[in-house]
Amino acid sequence: IQKIPLITLISILLLMAAGVFSLQYEPVQTYVSKRVASYLSKQLGTTIYLSRVYFKPFSSLELEGFGLEDRQGQVVMKTRSLTAHFSLAKILNKKIQIEQITLEEAQFNYHIYKDSTNLTFLINYFSPRKDQQETEPSAITLDLRKIILVNSQFSLTNHKYTKRKPGVDFAQLHLTAISGSFDDIQYSPTETHIDLQKVTFKEQSGLFVRELTATSYISNHKMEFNDLLLWTNRSKVGDYLVFYYDKFADFGDFVDKVNIEGTLNNAVVDSREIEFFAPSMKDVRFFTTIERASINGTVSHLAARNVLMSTGSHTQMEGNFRIDGLPIIEHTRFDFAIERLHTSAEDIEQLVPALNHQKAFRLPEQVHAFGQVIYHGKLRGYYHQFEMEGAAETQLGTIHTNSKISIRPILHYSGTASTNNFRLGEFLQSKNLGATGFTLQFDGRGTTKENLHLSAHGSMHHVNFKDYNYRNMEFEGEVKNQLLYANGHVDDPNASFSFDGQVNWTIDTPSYQFSSDIDLLDLKKLNLFTKDSIVLSNS
């Protein structure tokens, strides 16, 4: 073996030391890096450029004004500043560990064509040829741990789709003002794990993600977010959400093709956020706070369990439900199993117009006398035509009902109702009438005194009139043009008679006109005559 003279060896070592030392100076590093960029540009058949480089041996790299174009001269990536902190501790194991990359004012553009992308030329260049795969040793791998983006942009254009869709179009995405931290990155060709920390961005549709924090998992068929906080323009959602899909393109038909599972806690949802993904919901408006819920299904076929939610001024609902048909509200069917619904006429009059994009909606004036209503039971149908089966606790008493309600073109309601104690006089605004217990069938329409038309028949177990509690009344009645027409029979220990007549509410003091066949009528006990005892019989 030939021996190297000592002076030669020392000279080589000094040259190497000088080279390393000179590379610490920015002008030298920039010159070398630009030559490398020029070389790679020729090799790739494209343009790579940069303005400044600073390399701290074995620990960090800073680039300014870095850019990469595709072979059509379009920008693939450019950034005002890129800083990378890395470790070469595992270089002998052919691994470079990149602890953190910080990109400031970066821009990424991704184009999808019929049979390629704007990154295909890069992938082909760095992929080994088939004849090299078995003979050449494996290349050095990069282990990227963390990415920080500051005021950056990302665009995706899928040229397979030429028609622009309203809302968030997953074939033509454009995100701006992207900032945040992407931690604990683990990736493979089929899946990625990332901890998202305070990620924020704006989408060209108007969607503004104020904060996205979650432990995320993304694969070809699943997108999962644990410990989720998603805060958008007007909504805030947490804490677990997962999307299932056959392919990423399914997000272009998010309503029908993306299956959702999740648990929501203390979430706030504004329908205008849903509109970004389901533009046909533009005429539907609601704002709700979801204290808890477990959801699954697609937007068009959604089920929720263990729901506690509130909306309006004081409407709150607890129970389970299914919703089928969204986002077309006219065709959307609801099926609610309600453990507790707390609402009022005032809230209903505010909520219904917002759901249907109509100017106003009014319930009959008498319904406002119910005050705060607590309902237990089932509610199913469409928002404008539905069935109720349950019990409603009101300020006037509890009513059990099985009824059908339609709100178009005017309010129409029919069914059965029963109660043991209901303050009928307050409902009808009659001072002489008190509490009653009844079982009846009804059919009515209208929302004001002027257009109210209500017919009913049934039995009253008791009814208080002028402070006397009548027993056992069978009746038929109709309210029309502010007149009450009624007929029936009373079988009470102090009153046994049939009656036929009317009550007129068109005047300030209601008037009563009745004819009757009397078997027994004790006027004093009935508080109809207070001076002497008068009993009528067979009259």
Buried (B, 14 or more C-beta within 10 A) or exposed (E): EEEEEEEEEEEEEEEEEEEEEEBEEEEBBBEBBBEEBEEBBEEBEBBBBBEBBBBEEEEBBBBBBBBBBBEEEEBBBBBBBBBBBBBEEEEEEEBBBBBBBBBBEBBBBBBBEEEEBBBBBBEEEEEEEEEEEEEEEEEEEEBBBBBBBBBBBBBBBBEEBEEEBEBBBBBBBBBBBBBBBBBEBEEEEEEBBBBBBEBBBBBEBEBBBBBBBBBBBBEEBEBBBEEBBBBBBBBBBBBBBBBBBEEBBBBBBBBEBBBBBBBBBEBBBBBBBBBBBBBBBBBBBBBBBBBBBBBBBBBBBBBBBEBBBBBBEEBBBBBBBBBBBBBBBEEBBBBBBBBEBBBBBBBBBBBBBBBBEEEEBBBBEBBEBBEBBBBBBBBBBBBBEBEBBBBBBBEBBBBBBBBBBBBEEEBBBBBBBBBBEBBBBBBBEBEEBBBBBBBBBBBBBBBEBEBBBBBBBBBBBBBBBEEBEBBBBBBBBBBEEBEBBBBBBBBBEBBBBBBBEBBBBEEEEBEEEEEBEBBBBBBBBBEBEEEEEEEBEEE
